[in-house]
Amino acid sequence: MAAPEIDVRYVAQLARLQLTEDEVRTFQDQLGQIVDFVASLGRVDVSGVEPTAHTSDVWNVFREDVAKDSFTAAEALANAPRQANGLFSVTKVLE
């Protein structure tokens, strides 16, 4: 795709940007260079490259799941600004 095929004014309008004529010309050239570079990536021979989602090995790094003691309900509610019926009471945020 050549640079003139990119409608910089239309893209700027969608982004609610007001560009000067100098900025339009600058961005026209820059976007054209970006599109040309991306097109050049399509010409790279990757026939011997195995598809992968990650560039390095990935494995789970989770800790072992071990049960341990926790707060009682009374301890958890001890510093609550408001509580009702053994539960935290919070301000309603939806109607």
Backbone bond lengths (Angstrom), bond angles and torsions (degrees), N, CA, C in turn:
res aa  C-N    CA-C-N  psi(-1)  N-CA   C-N-CA  omega(-1)  CA-C   N-CA-C  phi
1 M - - - 1.453 - - 1.525 108.23 -
2 A 1.274 117.53 126.92 1.455 121.98 179.49 1.525 110.14 -84.08
3 A 1.318 115.56 157.81 1.459 121.23 -177.36 1.528 113.16 -57.01
4 P 1.337 121.12 -40.04 1.465 119.39 -178.69 1.525 113.75 -62.72
5 E 1.336 118.42 -17.27 1.461 120.56 -179.33 1.525 112.48 -77.49
6 I 1.330 117.73 -11.23 1.459 121.76 179.97 1.523 107.99 -92.57
7 D 1.320 116.27 121.19 1.468 121.00 -178.65 1.530 108.91 -89.90
8 V 1.323 116.13 88.02 1.462 122.27 -176.00 1.528 110.96 -62.49
9 R 1.308 117.68 -38.47 1.473 120.02 -179.51 1.536 110.73 -63.12
10 Y 1.334 116.68 -40.02 1.464 120.61 179.83 1.534 110.45 -66.68
11 V 1.329 116.30 -44.27 1.468 120.40 178.64 1.528 110.09 -62.75
12 A 1.329 116.99 -41.52 1.469 120.51 178.19 1.527 110.70 -63.06
13 Q 1.328 116.23 -38.93 1.467 119.80 178.68 1.523 110.32 -64.27
14 L 1.328 117.66 -41.84 1.466 120.59 178.10 1.529 111.47 -61.69
15 A 1.344 115.60 -35.48 1.463 120.74 -179.16 1.529 111.73 -87.08
16 R 1.328 116.85 3.00 1.463 122.73 -179.09 1.532 111.11 59.23
17 L 1.342 115.60 42.46 1.455 121.93 178.59 1.517 109.80 -108.26
18 Q 1.298 116.63 141.34 1.453 121.10 175.63 1.525 106.65 -107.90
19 L 1.325 116.40 111.62 1.456 121.21 -176.55 1.524 110.48 -107.39
20 T 1.327 114.27 145.87 1.459 119.28 173.15 1.523 107.76 -80.48
21 E 1.323 116.91 169.17 1.465 121.16 178.85 1.529 110.90 -62.60
22 D 1.333 117.32 -37.57 1.466 120.68 177.71 1.527 110.46 -62.94
23 E 1.342 116.83 -42.16 1.462 120.65 179.31 1.525 110.57 -65.47
24 V 1.331 117.63 -39.74 1.464 120.87 178.82 1.529 109.59 -60.68
25 R 1.333 117.65 -45.97 1.468 120.46 179.38 1.527 111.05 -63.71
26 T 1.335 116.76 -42.82 1.469 121.07 -179.85 1.524 110.46 -61.78
27 F 1.327 116.53 -49.03 1.461 120.05 -178.60 1.529 111.42 -67.75
28 Q 1.314 116.79 -33.02 1.471 120.66 177.02 1.525 109.20 -59.65
29 D 1.329 117.03 -47.33 1.470 121.20 179.16 1.526 110.97 -65.18
30 Q 1.334 117.35 -45.55 1.461 120.79 -177.56 1.523 111.79 -64.56
31 L 1.320 117.39 -44.15 1.461 120.07 179.34 1.525 110.90 -65.38
32 G 1.331 116.66 -36.45 1.456 119.86 176.06 1.521 111.69 -62.35
33 Q 1.329 117.18 -41.14 1.466 121.20 178.01 1.528 111.00 -64.76
34 I 1.329 116.52 -39.36 1.473 120.37 179.18 1.529 110.22 -64.81
35 V 1.329 116.97 -45.63 1.464 120.88 -179.79 1.526 110.22 -63.62
36 D 1.319 117.77 -40.44 1.468 120.87 177.38 1.525 111.37 -63.09
37 F 1.335 117.02 -40.01 1.459 120.42 178.84 1.517 111.28 -64.98
38 V 1.323 116.96 -44.81 1.469 120.60 178.64 1.526 110.00 -61.89
39 A 1.331 117.25 -39.28 1.464 120.37 177.44 1.524 110.90 -63.83
40 S 1.326 117.54 -35.08 1.471 120.02 179.04 1.526 111.31 -66.81
41 L 1.336 117.59 -29.42 1.463 120.19 177.37 1.524 111.08 -65.30
42 G 1.317 117.14 -29.76 1.458 121.20 178.99 1.525 112.79 -69.88
43 R 1.325 117.27 -15.94 1.459 121.02 179.99 1.526 112.68 -92.58
44 V 1.313 118.31 -2.50 1.463 121.74 -179.41 1.528 109.31 -74.54
45 D 1.341 116.64 134.87 1.464 121.62 179.35 1.530 109.26 -80.06
46 V 1.310 116.62 110.60 1.462 121.85 179.40 1.522 110.61 -117.23
47 S 1.332 116.88 23.55 1.466 120.45 -175.80 1.526 112.21 -63.06
48 G 1.329 119.16 -28.60 1.454 121.28 -179.70 1.508 114.27 -96.14
49 V 1.300 117.62 6.90 1.460 121.32 -176.87 1.521 109.28 -97.67
50 E 1.326 115.07 126.80 1.464 119.72 -179.86 1.531 109.81 -75.29
51 P 1.339 117.65 132.76 1.469 119.61 178.49 1.527 110.53 -62.17
52 T 1.306 116.52 140.75 1.454 121.32 -179.58 1.522 110.08 -152.45
53 A 1.308 115.55 153.87 1.459 120.10 177.28 1.527 110.83 -94.43
54 H 1.343 116.70 -19.92 1.460 121.55 -178.64 1.523 109.22 -133.13
55 T 1.317 116.05 151.58 1.456 120.24 -179.93 1.517 112.42 -84.45
56 S 1.313 117.66 -13.16 1.460 121.32 178.26 1.525 108.75 -137.62
57 D 1.334 115.55 165.65 1.462 120.03 -179.59 1.527 110.45 -60.69
58 V 1.327 115.12 141.86 1.454 120.92 -179.83 1.524 107.87 -126.46
59 W 1.299 116.28 135.48 1.447 120.54 176.55 1.520 108.35 -146.02
60 N 1.330 115.73 160.90 1.462 120.27 -179.50 1.524 109.85 -68.49
61 V 1.300 116.68 135.55 1.456 121.76 179.16 1.528 110.16 -116.99
62 F 1.327 115.38 27.24 1.458 119.69 -179.51 1.519 110.32 -73.78
63 R 1.313 114.97 147.88 1.455 118.96 175.95 1.527 108.77 -76.40
64 E 1.312 115.70 163.71 1.458 120.20 178.27 1.527 109.07 -66.89
65 D 1.314 116.24 138.16 1.459 121.76 -178.26 1.522 108.65 -81.96
66 V 1.336 115.08 106.11 1.458 120.51 -177.71 1.524 108.30 -123.22
67 A 1.325 116.62 129.44 1.461 120.94 178.01 1.520 109.36 -72.29
68 K 1.335 116.12 138.77 1.462 119.92 176.21 1.516 108.91 -147.15
69 D 1.321 115.93 165.04 1.460 121.35 -177.25 1.523 110.28 -62.58
70 S 1.343 115.08 150.81 1.455 121.35 179.84 1.520 108.47 -134.72
71 F 1.341 116.02 -173.20 1.456 120.30 178.37 1.524 110.49 -71.52
72 T 1.327 114.75 149.87 1.463 119.01 168.40 1.531 106.46 -80.67
73 A 1.323 117.15 165.98 1.458 120.93 179.08 1.524 110.49 -60.02
74 A 1.310 117.91 -39.32 1.466 121.28 -179.64 1.524 110.91 -65.82
75 E 1.341 117.83 -39.54 1.461 121.28 178.58 1.536 110.70 -66.89
76 A 1.312 116.29 -39.90 1.463 119.89 -179.30 1.527 111.23 -66.03
77 L 1.319 116.97 -35.33 1.467 121.51 -178.10 1.529 113.07 -88.48
78 A 1.319 118.27 -2.90 1.466 121.84 -173.90 1.525 112.58 -57.05
79 N 1.311 119.33 -40.01 1.467 121.87 -177.08 1.530 113.00 -106.11
80 A 1.317 117.30 12.24 1.465 120.22 -179.79 1.518 109.77 -68.76
81 P 1.354 117.53 132.14 1.463 119.14 178.45 1.523 112.82 -61.99
82 R 1.338 116.53 -36.52 1.460 121.14 177.56 1.517 108.83 -140.99
83 Q 1.317 115.33 142.63 1.458 120.24 176.12 1.520 109.21 -147.56
84 A 1.322 115.12 155.37 1.461 120.28 178.90 1.519 108.35 -150.54
85 N 1.296 117.66 130.52 1.468 124.35 177.60 1.529 111.89 54.70
86 G 1.330 117.41 38.85 1.450 121.58 177.98 1.523 113.63 74.99
87 L 1.345 118.08 19.32 1.465 122.30 -179.35 1.523 109.17 -128.65
88 F 1.342 116.26 158.08 1.460 120.82 172.43 1.524 107.98 -68.87
89 S 1.319 116.75 137.80 1.453 121.75 176.81 1.525 107.64 -110.44
90 V 1.325 116.61 121.67 1.474 121.20 -177.63 1.517 109.75 -124.27
91 T 1.324 115.94 161.22 1.449 121.89 178.91 1.522 109.82 -71.11
92 K 1.324 115.80 136.98 1.463 121.19 178.99 1.526 108.60 -67.62
93 V 1.340 116.90 132.86 1.469 120.19 -179.83 1.516 111.87 -111.76
94 L 1.310 119.26 -9.91 1.462 122.86 178.02 1.514 108.72 -121.60
95 E 1.309 115.04 146.66 1.467 120.29 177.53 1.507 109.75 -86.86
